[in-house]
Amino acid sequence: MIARFLACFIASVLTFATPLAVLAQSGESSGNGNAYVAPATQSELSQRGVSLKLDVLTPTKGLASSIADLLRDGQYAKTLNNLQMLKRGVWSTRGTGWSKHAATQHNSGAIILEIQPYTDSSATKKLLFRAGSVYYDYNIGTQTATSIGTGFTASDVPCIRVYGRPTYAGPINCFFADGVHELQKWTGTGSMAASSYYPLTLSGKTFTKPKFLEEFQGRQALAGFADNANTVLITNSGNYESATASTPQVDTDGGWLDVPNVLGPITGLRTLRLNTNDTVLIVGCENGVAMVTGTGAQTFQVKEITREFGIVSNRTFIQAQNDLYFLATDGVRSFATSSIAGLLNLRKTALVQDLTNRLNKTYQAKAFAYFYPSTLEAQFWYPIDANTSPQNALILNFNTRDPNSSEDFGTAPIFSTKDGISPACANVGNGVAYAGTTNGYIMVMYSGDTYDGSDINWTYTSPLMGSNTPAQSASNRKFLIMTEGGNQSFTATAFTLTSMSDGTTKLLQQDSRVLTANSASVTDLSTWSSGTTTTYPKLIDFESRGSGRFWALKLSGGSGNHIDLVGVQSILTVGGLRQ
């Protein structure tokens, strides 16, 4: 509001000031005894006149990387790396780090291939994970890991599922598949064992060594068979292993369904419950997506959804706001849960398409994602460029609902990026995000302000700021950097897009300096508590030399430097436009 008032006030002053500066230069009457000059005949003084141009840049719409620099709106950022919006409107590194859950390095430092939180029959919170060739049952409270299975291939990403039906085989029913070994099961005690039902032959096909698992309609769906790459096997009702066919067929039978060959091999399974109370099985494939509908053997059928895109990994499905999000071959997409007819192919990442296009498709099966409800964030980790493992994440933040809207669904996410760590897998259980490293540690995400003691190097780059037309140059009166939080410390660097005398245009660094703003205790104005606080708005000035057609501001930090960025006000001195 203040910024708009100032802009209007300055504009009104300049509107009236310009004619007065040149009244004596003209022979025309203005009607009050003064002279008036038409723009085409303004004097040298008028042509050299200056004005102030104010812009307020608040990255409330997140990152927009796949757009022309000259078209990027002030509510977007050009880069927004390792800054996350844990509080609405504030971008910070604080609370976005990770730390070891325990000092134990599992299986002599082998890679943690997959992790699955669960609660056992005595309400103890635990993790199942595989470190290289060994499966472990991990007590979160006591930080104790117990080996439950050995001798597996050290590099094949497993699928781990826990089904809460104690009447089936044991107090806990856990199943494991990796496409290399037969289906494994574990009931909560002792060691895991291969299912006695596999290899399984049904209606002319033999199924062995599944890769993907999913609970569906009180049964288990299995896929990723080497010899039946396009087939989904569904077990008998009430059974997670056996699949049989009666003559004549009854609804409780198991069975198998082929997806169209044109969709390519199956790459993942995920159950989706619709708002109509229908449950469908989403079947991701290399070149498309299908779904299984029905409630029993007599009604199960495959329906093709799309050939427009494929799904890259079984580990990138997340559920947010009742919708299913996943990493497709062309970016992050979602299926709405309104109805079977409403399974829309919505691509969410057009504004960052250049980043999703960098997916290394040779290693895309290693991609994974998780949704963290406490911050309404989804993190999609995937290998890019020449990387063979995930080292970069695209973050989707869903804390974007219009506070004046009566609707609380269908919110479009905003984006930022994250790097500096190399998690091999992650999952959320009991409100905590756990990750596995490439060297055998279990980590806690959203823990602390560092990467387990190492700096979080972050960057914000603003949109271009300029005068009302690219034909004008501008100098910097100052940038006002608006923050909200504790002590602030960062490097501010100003650039100009400048036309050179040789006809080239260059992005020139004009100034760079370290800025700080320390906190002092002030009266807490909160309605929930009394006392003092050090987390309050702080306004930091940055004045830069130089001149150019456009300006850009980069804020960056590391080595313990933190910012809680709300936005930047740019005040430029704009040169006159020659007629």
C-alpha positions in Angstrom: 0.0 0.0 0.0 2.8 2.4 1.0 4.7 1.6 -2.2 1.7 2.2 -4.4 1.1 5.6 -2.6 4.7 6.7 -3.1 4.6 5.7 -6.8 1.4 7.6 -7.4 2.7 10.7 -5.5 6.0 10.8 -7.4 4.2 10.3 -10.7 1.8 13.2 -10.0 4.7 15.4 -9.0 6.6 14.6 -12.2 3.5 15.1 -14.3 3.1 18.7 -13.2 6.8 19.4 -12.9 7.8 18.7 -16.4 5.8 21.4 -18.2 6.9 24.0 -15.6 10.5 23.4 -16.4 10.1 24.5 -20.0 7.3 27.1 -20.0 9.6 29.9 -21.0 10.8 27.9 -24.1 7.4 28.1 -25.9 5.3 30.7 -27.6 2.1 28.9 -27.1 -0.3 29.9 -24.3 -1.3 27.3 -21.7 -4.4 29.3 -20.9 -3.1 30.7 -17.6 -0.4 33.0 -19.0 2.2 30.3 -19.2 3.7 28.6 -22.2 3.2 25.0 -23.2 5.7 22.8 -25.1 4.6 19.8 -27.2 6.7 16.6 -26.5 8.3 16.6 -29.9 9.9 20.0 -29.2 10.9 19.6 -25.6 14.0 21.5 -24.5 17.4 19.9 -23.7 16.6 20.4 -20.0 13.4 18.4 -20.3 15.0 15.7 -22.4 17.6 15.2 -19.7 15.0 15.2 -16.9 15.0 12.3 -14.5 12.4 10.5 -12.5 12.2 7.8 -9.8 11.0 4.3 -10.7 9.8 2.1 -7.8 9.4 -1.6 -7.9 8.5 -4.0 -5.1 9.7 -7.6 -5.8 8.2 -10.3 -3.6 8.8 -13.9 -4.8 5.4 -15.0 -3.6 4.9 -17.0 -6.8 8.3 -18.8 -6.4 10.7 -19.7 -9.2 10.0 -19.1 -12.9 13.1 -20.2 -14.8 11.5 -21.2 -18.1 10.5 -17.7 -19.2 12.2 -14.8 -21.0 14.1 -12.6 -18.6 12.4 -9.5 -20.0 9.0 -11.0 -19.3 9.5 -12.3 -15.7 7.0 -10.7 -13.3 8.2 -9.2 -9.9 6.4 -11.9 -8.0 8.7 -14.6 -9.4 12.4 -15.2 -9.0 15.0 -16.1 -11.6 16.8 -18.4 -9.2 15.5 -19.6 -5.8 17.9 -22.3 -4.7 18.1 -23.7 -1.2 15.5 -21.2 0.1 12.3 -22.8 1.2 9.0 -21.1 2.2 8.3 -22.7 5.6 6.4 -19.6 6.6 4.0 -18.0 4.2 5.9 -15.3 2.2 9.3 -15.9 3.9 12.1 -17.7 2.0 14.8 -19.0 4.3 17.4 -21.7 4.9 16.5 -22.0 8.6 15.0 -25.3 9.5 15.7 -26.8 6.0 18.9 -28.8 6.8 19.3 -32.4 7.7 21.1 -34.3 10.5 22.0 -37.8 11.4 19.3 -39.7 13.3 22.0 -41.7 14.9 25.8 -42.1 14.4 25.4 -45.6 13.2 26.7 -46.3 9.7 24.7 -49.3 8.5 26.2 -52.3 6.7 29.7 -50.7 6.6 28.5 -47.6 4.8 26.5 -49.2 2.0 23.9 -47.1 0.2 20.4 -46.9 1.8 18.4 -48.0 -1.2 14.9 -47.6 0.2 13.2 -46.6 3.5 9.7 -47.3 4.7 8.3 -46.0 8.1 5.7 -48.1 9.9 4.2 -48.7 13.3 4.4 -52.3 14.7 1.7 -54.2 16.5 2.8 -52.8 19.9 2.6 -49.2 18.6 6.4 -48.9 18.3 7.5 -46.5 15.6 10.0 -48.1 13.2 11.7 -48.0 9.8 12.3 -50.8 7.3 15.2 -50.1 5.0 17.7 -51.8 2.9 21.4 -50.9 3.1 23.2 -52.5 0.2 22.5 -56.2 0.4 20.9 -56.2 3.9 17.4 -55.4 5.0 16.9 -53.9 8.5 14.2 -53.3 11.0 15.0 -50.1 12.8 13.6 -48.9 16.2 13.4 -45.1 15.9 13.2 -44.6 19.7 16.2 -46.8 20.7 18.1 -46.2 17.4 18.6 -50.0 17.1 18.8 -51.7 13.8 18.2 -55.5 13.5 19.1 -57.4 10.3 16.1 -59.3 8.9 17.4 -60.4 5.5 20.8 -60.7 3.8 22.3 -61.8 0.5 20.4 -59.4 -1.8 21.9 -57.6 -4.8 23.6 -54.5 -3.4 22.4 -52.0 -6.0 18.8 -52.9 -7.0 16.2 -50.4 -5.7 13.6 -52.4 -3.8 9.9 -51.7 -3.3 8.8 -52.1 0.3 5.2 -52.3 1.4 3.6 -52.7 4.8 -0.1 -53.8 4.9 -2.0 -53.5 8.2 -4.1 -56.7 8.1 -3.0 -58.7 11.2 -5.5 -61.5 10.4 -3.6 -62.4 7.2 -0.2 -63.9 8.2 1.1 -62.1 11.2 0.9 -59.0 13.3 2.7 -57.1 10.5 2.6 -58.0 6.8 5.6 -56.6 5.0 6.5 -57.5 1.4 9.6 -56.7 -0.6 10.3 -56.8 -4.3 13.3 -55.7 -6.4 12.9 -57.5 -9.8 15.9 -59.6 -9.1 14.7 -61.9 -6.3 11.4 -63.6 -5.6 8.8 -61.9 -3.6 9.9 -61.7 0.1 7.6 -61.4 3.1 8.2 -60.6 6.8 5.6 -60.8 9.6 7.4 -58.7 12.3 9.7 -61.3 13.9 12.7 -63.3 12.9 13.9 -63.2 9.4 12.2 -62.5 6.1 11.6 -65.3 3.7 10.7 -65.9 0.1 7.0 -66.4 -0.6 6.3 -70.0 -1.3 3.8 -69.1 -4.1 6.4 -67.9 -6.5 7.2 -68.6 -9.3 3.4 -68.5 -9.8 1.6 -69.8 -12.9 -1.9 -68.6 -13.7 -4.0 -68.9 -16.9 -1.0 -69.6 -19.1 1.5 -67.1 -17.8 4.3 -67.7 -15.2 5.2 -64.8 -12.9 8.5 -64.6 -11.2 10.6 -61.8 -9.5 8.2 -58.8 -9.3 9.6 -55.3 -9.1 6.5 -53.3 -8.0 3.9 -53.9 -5.3 0.7 -52.1 -4.2 -2.3 -52.9 -2.1 -5.5 -52.8 -4.1 -9.0 -53.8 -3.1 -7.9 -56.0 -0.2 -5.4 -57.7 -2.5 -1.9 -57.2 -3.7 -1.1 -55.9 -7.2 2.3 -56.9 -8.6 4.2 -55.8 -11.7 7.6 -55.4 -13.2 8.1 -59.0 -14.2 11.0 -59.5 -16.5 9.1 -61.9 -18.8 5.7 -60.1 -18.5 6.8 -56.4 -18.5 3.3 -55.2 -19.5 1.2 -57.3 -17.1 -0.3 -56.6 -13.7 -0.9 -59.6 -11.5 -3.7 -59.3 -8.9 -3.9 -61.8 -6.0 -7.0 -63.4 -4.6 -9.3 -61.4 -2.4 -8.0 -61.4 1.2 -4.6 -62.8 0.1 -1.4 -60.9 -0.6 0.4 -63.7 -2.3 -1.7 -66.4 -4.0 -3.6 -65.9 -7.3 -5.9 -68.7 -8.5 -8.6 -69.0 -11.1 -11.8 -71.0 -10.5 -14.0 -72.6 -13.1 -16.4 -70.9 -13.5 -14.7 -67.6 -12.4 -15.8 -66.1 -9.1 -15.2 -62.6 -7.9 -12.7 -63.5 -5.2 -10.3 -65.1 -7.8 -7.0 -63.5 -8.7 -6.0 -62.8 -12.3 -3.8 -60.8 -14.6 -4.3 -57.9 -17.0 -2.1 -56.7 -19.8 -1.7 -53.0 -20.5 -1.4 -52.1 -24.2 2.1 -52.8 -25.6 2.2 -49.3 -27.1 2.5 -47.9 -23.5 5.8 -49.7 -22.9 6.9 -51.6 -19.9 5.3 -50.9 -16.5 7.3 -48.5 -14.4 5.1 -48.1 -11.3 1.8 -48.8 -9.4 -0.2 -46.6 -7.1 -3.7 -46.9 -5.7 -5.8 -43.8 -5.9 -9.1 -43.3 -4.0 -11.5 -41.0 -5.8 -14.0 -38.6 -4.3 -16.7 -41.0 -5.5 -15.4 -43.6 -3.1 -14.2 -45.6 -6.2 -10.6 -47.0 -5.9 -8.5 -47.3 -9.1 -5.0 -48.6 -9.6 -2.8 -46.2 -11.6 -0.4 -48.2 -13.8 2.6 -46.1 -14.9 4.4 -47.1 -18.0 7.4 -45.8 -20.0 5.3 -44.2 -22.7 1.9 -43.7 -21.1 -0.4 -44.4 -18.2 -3.3 -46.9 -17.7 -5.6 -47.7 -14.8 -7.3 -50.8 -13.4 -10.9 -50.4 -12.4 -13.4 -52.8 -10.8 -13.9 -54.5 -7.5 -13.4 -58.1 -8.2 -12.1 -60.7 -10.7 -15.3 -60.4 -12.8 -15.1 -56.6 -13.1 -11.4 -55.8 -13.2 -10.4 -54.2 -16.5 -7.6 -52.0 -17.9 -8.3 -48.6 -19.3 -5.8 -46.5 -21.1 -5.5 -42.9 -19.7 -2.9 -41.3 -21.9 0.0 -41.8 -24.3 1.1 -38.2 -23.9 3.7 -38.9 -21.2 5.1 -41.8 -19.2 6.0 -42.2 -15.5 9.7 -42.3 -14.7 9.8 -44.1 -11.3 7.6 -46.0 -8.9 9.0 -43.8 -6.1 7.8 -40.4 -7.3 4.1 -40.7 -6.5 2.9 -38.4 -3.7 -0.6 -37.4 -2.5 -1.3 -33.8 -1.8 -4.6 -32.1 -1.4 -6.3 -35.4 -2.3 -4.7 -35.4 -5.7 -2.0 -37.7 -7.0 1.2 -36.0 -8.1 4.1 -37.8 -9.9 7.2 -37.2 -12.0 6.3 -37.8 -15.6 8.7 -37.9 -18.6 7.8 -34.2 -19.2 7.6 -32.8 -15.7 5.5 -33.1 -12.6 1.9 -33.9 -13.3 -1.2 -34.7 -11.3 -4.4 -36.6 -11.5 -7.5 -35.1 -9.9 -9.6 -37.3 -7.7 -12.9 -35.9 -8.7 -13.9 -39.1 -10.6 -12.7 -41.7 -13.0 -13.7 -39.3 -15.8 -11.8 -36.5 -14.1 -8.3 -38.1 -14.2 -6.9 -35.1 -16.0 -3.4 -34.9 -17.3 -2.4 -31.6 -15.6 1.3 -30.6 -16.0 2.2 -28.4 -13.1 5.8 -27.5 -14.0 5.6 -25.4 -17.3 7.3 -22.5 -15.5 10.3 -24.6 -14.7 10.3 -26.9 -17.7 13.9 -26.2 -18.4 14.8 -27.9 -15.1 12.6 -30.9 -15.6 14.0 -31.4 -19.1 17.4 -32.0 -17.5 16.3 -35.4 -16.1 18.8 -38.1 -16.9 16.5 -40.7 -18.3 19.1 -43.5 -18.2 18.9 -43.3 -14.4 15.4 -42.0 -13.9 14.2 -45.1 -11.9 16.3 -43.7 -9.0 14.2 -40.6 -8.8 12.0 -40.3 -5.6 9.6 -37.9 -4.0 7.9 -37.3 -0.7 5.3 -34.8 0.7 5.9 -33.2 4.1 2.6 -32.0 5.5 4.1 -29.7 8.2 5.3 -27.3 5.5 3.0 -28.3 2.7 6.0 -29.1 0.5 6.7 -31.9 -1.9 10.3 -32.6 -2.8 11.1 -34.4 -6.1 14.7 -35.6 -6.3 16.0 -36.8 -9.6 19.3 -37.2 -11.4 20.1 -34.4 -13.9 22.5 -34.0 -16.8 25.4 -36.5 -16.3 24.5 -37.4 -12.7 23.7 -41.1 -12.1 22.0 -40.5 -8.8 19.6 -37.8 -7.4 21.6 -34.7 -6.3 19.0 -32.0 -7.2 15.4 -31.5 -6.1 12.5 -29.5 -7.4 10.3 -28.4 -4.5 6.6 -27.8 -4.9 5.1 -25.7 -2.1 1.3 -25.9 -1.7 1.0 -23.1 1.0 -0.5 -20.8 -1.7 -4.2 -20.8 -1.1 -5.9 -17.4 -1.5 -6.8 -16.4 2.1 -9.9 -14.7 0.8 -11.1 -17.8 -1.0 -13.8 -20.1 0.4 -12.3 -23.0 -1.4 -9.5 -25.1 0.2 -8.6 -27.4 -2.7 -7.1 -27.1 -6.2 -4.2 -24.9 -5.0 -1.5 -24.5 -7.6 2.0 -25.1 -6.2 5.0 -22.7 -6.5 8.5 -23.8 -7.1 12.1 -23.6 -5.7 15.1 -25.8 -6.1 17.4 -27.6 -3.6 20.9 -29.2 -3.8 24.0 -29.7 -1.8 23.1 -33.1 -0.5 22.7 -36.5 -2.2 19.9 -38.5 -0.5 19.3 -41.9 -2.1 15.7 -42.2 -0.8 13.3 -40.5 1.6 9.9 -41.1 3.1 7.6 -39.5 5.8 6.3 -41.3 8.8 4.7 -40.0 12.0 5.3 -36.5 10.9 9.0 -36.9 10.4 10.8 -37.0 7.0 13.6 -39.6 7.0 16.2 -40.0 4.3 18.9 -42.5 3.5 22.4 -41.6 2.3 24.7 -43.1 -0.2 27.1 -44.1 2.7 24.8 -45.9 5.2 23.3 -43.2 7.4 19.6 -42.5 8.3 19.0 -38.7 8.2 16.2 -36.5 9.4 15.1 -33.8 6.9 13.9 -30.4 8.0 16.4 -30.6 10.9 18.6 -27.6 11.8 20.2 -24.9 9.7 23.0 -26.9 8.1 23.6 -30.0 6.1 24.8 -32.0 9.1 27.3 -29.3 9.9 28.1 -28.3 6.3 26.9 -24.9 5.0 23.7 -24.6 3.0 24.8 -22.4 0.0 21.7 -20.5 -1.2 20.9 -18.0 -3.9 18.0 -15.6 -4.8 18.2 -13.7 -8.1 15.6 -11.1 -8.8 13.8 -10.4 -12.1 15.1 -7.6 -14.2 14.2 -4.1 -13.0 14.2 -1.2 -15.4 12.5 2.0 -16.4 9.2 2.3 -18.2 10.9 1.5 -21.5 14.1 -0.4 -22.6 15.2 2.8 -24.4 16.0 4.4 -21.0 18.9 3.8 -18.7 18.7 3.9 -15.0 21.0 4.3 -12.0 20.4 2.8 -8.6 19.1 5.0 -5.8 19.0 2.0 -3.5 17.6 -1.5 -3.0 15.6 -2.0 0.2 15.9 -5.7 1.2 13.0 -6.7 3.4 13.5 -9.6 5.8 11.7 -11.2 8.7 13.5 -13.4 11.2 16.5 -13.5 13.4 20.0 -12.2 12.5 20.5 -11.6 8.8 23.8 -12.0 7.0 24.3 -12.3 3.2 26.1 -11.0 0.2 24.2 -8.6 -2.1 25.4 -8.3 -5.7 24.0 -5.8 -8.2 24.2 -6.3 -12.0 23.2 -4.1 -14.9 22.2 -5.1 -18.4 24.2 -2.5 -20.3 24.6 -1.5 -23.9 28.3 -1.1 -24.7 29.8 1.3 -27.2 30.8 -1.5 -29.5 27.2 -2.5 -30.0 27.2 -5.5 -27.6 25.0 -5.9 -24.5 26.6 -7.2 -21.4 25.5 -8.2 -17.9 28.0 -6.3 -15.7 28.6 -6.7 -12.0 28.4 -3.2 -10.5 28.7 -3.8 -6.8 28.9 -6.5 -4.2 29.0 -6.4 -0.4 28.2 -8.3 2.7 25.2 -7.0 4.6 24.1 -7.8 8.1 21.3 -6.9 10.5 21.5 -8.2 14.0 18.5 -8.9 16.2 17.7 -7.2 19.5 15.0 -8.2 21.9 11.8 -6.2 21.3 8.3 -6.5 22.8 6.4 -9.4 21.3 3.2 -8.2 19.8 1.8 -11.7 19.4 -1.8 -12.2 20.6 -0.9 -15.7 21.8 2.0 -14.8 24.1 3.8 -12.0 25.9 7.4 -11.3 26.4 10.1 -10.5 23.9 11.2 -11.7 20.5 14.2 -11.3 18.1 12.3 -12.5 15.0 10.7 -9.4 13.5 10.9 -7.5 10.1 14.3 -6.0 9.3 14.9 -3.5 6.4 18.4 -3.4 5.0 19.6 -0.8 2.5 22.0 -1.6 -0.4 23.2 1.2 -2.7 25.1 0.3 -5.8 27.0 2.4 -8.3 26.6 2.0 -12.1 23.9 2.5 -14.8 22.3 0.3 -17.3 19.1 -0.5 -19.2 18.1 -3.0 -16.6 19.2 -4.0 -13.1 19.2 -7.4 -11.3 20.0 -8.2 -7.7 21.5 -11.4 -6.4 21.4 -12.3 -2.7 23.5 -15.3 -1.7 25.0 -16.9 1.4 26.7 -19.8 3.0 29.3 -20.2 5.9 26.6 -19.6 8.4 25.0 -16.7 6.5 21.2 -16.8 6.6 18.4 -14.7 5.3 14.6 -14.7 5.9 13.6 -13.0 2.6 10.3 -11.3 2.1 11.2 -9.2 -0.9 13.1 -6.2 -2.3 12.1 -2.7 -3.1 14.0 -1.2 -6.0 14.3 2.5 -6.3 15.9 3.5 -9.6 16.8 6.9 -11.0 15.6 6.9 -14.6 17.2 9.0 -17.2 15.2 11.2 -19.6 14.0 9.9 -23.0 15.3 11.9 -25.9 12.6 12.7 -28.5 
